[in-house]
């Protein structure tokens, strides 16, 4: 029996509020296959899908899914099927699932597939349970089959970040596909991290039950050492100078 999705409350996010906006650089370009694009328009649509799902930091020529591209251009699959293939592909799994926790992976998928940020930590927990019980395939299927995805993108539209512009702000938010890039070992060594930090002072942890209580003489040791008083050590007697004949004996 499958575990039902944990309930979480949507918040008043920017993407959930309808409003009038003047088109500009901060407004996303919507790519759709509904109007049967031409050859060059297909290439732009496919590139937009890679940029949205893989992010601009992870797009490599060797990671292209040419078989999916051919199916999409020939009308054998829909745009939603193409998005599902990209999210379930080996490059996406390698760069996003294997290098992150389930919570971070859920956050990335919600941002890139649903076009919004996660509502709360409770939503991360809810979807991470789906990842743990149904695997990546079951999690992605639930995202793409959700009412939210179908209402906003349907079968023919590439997902995009919805409502980046906030009221009374000059510029929009940073796109999701430009946030938190992950560098491989070669680039991490060039940038100089991870770095090993040594502390000059060694701190020791003492449990509460082992700490000296009020009235314990050990609490005054530091005060006694700070006085600088040195006691005289006891002198050892010379055993050779002792006259044994003067030692009294019991009669």
SVG drawing of the C-alpha trace seen along z (x, -y; Angstrom):
<svg xmlns="http://www.w3.org/2000/svg" viewBox="-6 -50 81 56">
<polyline fill="none" stroke="black" stroke-width="0.4" points="0.0,0.0 1.5,-3.3 1.9,-6.1 -0.4,-9.1 1.2,-12.4 1.8,-14.4 -0.5,-17.4 1.1,-20.9 -0.4,-24.3 0.4,-26.6 1.6,-30.0 0.9,-33.3 3.9,-33.0 4.5,-35.3 3.7,-32.6 0.2,-32.1 -0.9,-35.7 -2.4,-37.0 -1.4,-40.5 -0.6,-42.8 3.0,-43.1 4.7,-45.1 6.8,-42.8 10.5,-43.2 13.8,-41.4 12.6,-39.8 9.6,-38.2 10.1,-34.6 9.8,-33.7 7.1,-31.0 8.0,-28.2 5.1,-26.0 4.7,-23.3 1.0,-24.0 1.4,-26.0 3.6,-23.4 7.0,-25.2 9.3,-25.1 12.8,-23.6 14.6,-26.5 11.8,-27.0 12.0,-23.4 15.7,-23.9 14.9,-27.0 12.2,-25.0 14.5,-22.1 17.3,-24.4 14.8,-26.1 13.9,-22.7 17.6,-21.9 18.2,-25.3 15.2,-24.9 15.7,-21.3 19.5,-20.8 20.3,-24.4 22.9,-26.4 25.7,-25.1 25.1,-21.5 24.4,-21.7 27.0,-19.6 27.0,-18.4 27.6,-14.9 24.5,-14.9 22.1,-15.7 19.2,-13.2 19.1,-13.0 16.6,-10.2 14.1,-12.2 14.7,-15.2 14.0,-13.1 10.8,-11.8 9.6,-15.2 10.3,-16.7 8.5,-13.8 5.4,-14.2 5.8,-10.8 5.9,-12.4 4.6,-15.5 6.6,-18.3 5.6,-16.9 7.0,-13.5 10.2,-15.2 10.5,-17.0 9.9,-13.6 12.7,-12.0 15.1,-14.8 14.4,-14.6 14.8,-10.8 17.9,-10.9 21.2,-9.7 22.9,-13.1 20.2,-14.7 20.3,-11.8 24.1,-12.1 24.3,-15.8 21.3,-16.4 20.2,-13.2 23.5,-11.5 25.2,-14.7 22.3,-16.0 20.1,-14.9 16.5,-14.0 15.4,-17.4 17.7,-19.3 16.7,-17.1 13.0,-17.8 13.7,-21.5 15.5,-21.4 12.7,-19.4 9.9,-21.6 11.7,-24.7 12.6,-23.4 9.5,-21.3 6.7,-23.3 8.4,-26.7 8.1,-27.9 10.0,-27.6 8.9,-25.1 6.3,-26.4 7.9,-25.2 10.1,-22.6 6.9,-20.5 6.5,-20.3 10.2,-19.1 9.5,-16.4 6.3,-15.4 7.9,-14.9 11.1,-13.4 8.8,-10.6 7.6,-10.0 11.2,-9.8 12.0,-7.3 9.0,-5.1 8.3,-5.3 11.8,-6.2 12.7,-9.0 10.3,-7.7 7.3,-7.8 8.2,-11.2 8.6,-12.7 5.4,-11.1 3.4,-12.7 4.9,-16.1 4.1,-15.9 0.6,-14.4 -0.3,-17.0 -3.1,-19.5 -0.6,-22.4 1.6,-21.3 -1.2,-20.6 -2.9,-23.9 0.2,-26.0 2.1,-24.1 -0.2,-21.4 1.2,-19.0 2.9,-21.4 4.6,-24.2 8.1,-24.2 8.1,-24.9 9.4,-28.3 9.8,-30.2 6.5,-32.0 6.3,-35.5 10.0,-36.4 9.2,-40.1 8.1,-41.2 6.1,-44.4 8.2,-47.5 11.4,-45.8 13.5,-47.1 14.7,-43.6 13.4,-40.1 14.6,-37.2 17.5,-35.1 16.3,-32.3 16.2,-28.9 18.5,-27.5 21.2,-29.9 21.3,-29.2 23.7,-27.1 26.0,-25.6 27.9,-22.5 31.5,-22.2 33.4,-19.0 36.6,-18.1 38.9,-19.7 37.2,-23.1 37.0,-22.8 40.8,-22.5 41.2,-25.5 38.9,-27.6 40.7,-26.5 38.0,-24.6 37.4,-22.6 39.8,-24.3 41.0,-22.7 40.7,-25.3 42.8,-24.8 41.8,-26.4 44.4,-27.8 42.5,-26.9 41.4,-23.3 37.9,-23.3 36.8,-20.4 33.2,-19.5 32.3,-18.5 28.9,-16.9 26.6,-18.7 26.7,-15.9 30.6,-16.1 30.8,-19.9 31.8,-20.9 28.9,-22.1 28.8,-25.1 31.2,-24.6 33.4,-22.2 37.1,-23.0 38.1,-22.4 36.2,-25.6 38.9,-27.6 41.9,-25.9 42.4,-28.7 42.1,-31.3 44.7,-29.5 47.1,-29.2 46.8,-32.8 48.1,-33.9 51.6,-32.5 52.2,-31.2 54.7,-28.3 54.8,-26.1 58.1,-24.7 58.6,-21.1 59.4,-18.8 63.1,-17.9 64.0,-14.3 65.9,-13.1 69.4,-11.7 69.1,-8.1 72.8,-7.9 72.7,-10.5 70.1,-8.7 71.4,-7.0 69.6,-3.8 70.6,-3.3 68.4,-6.3 65.3,-4.7 63.1,-3.5 61.9,0.0 58.8,1.5 59.8,3.5"/>
</svg>
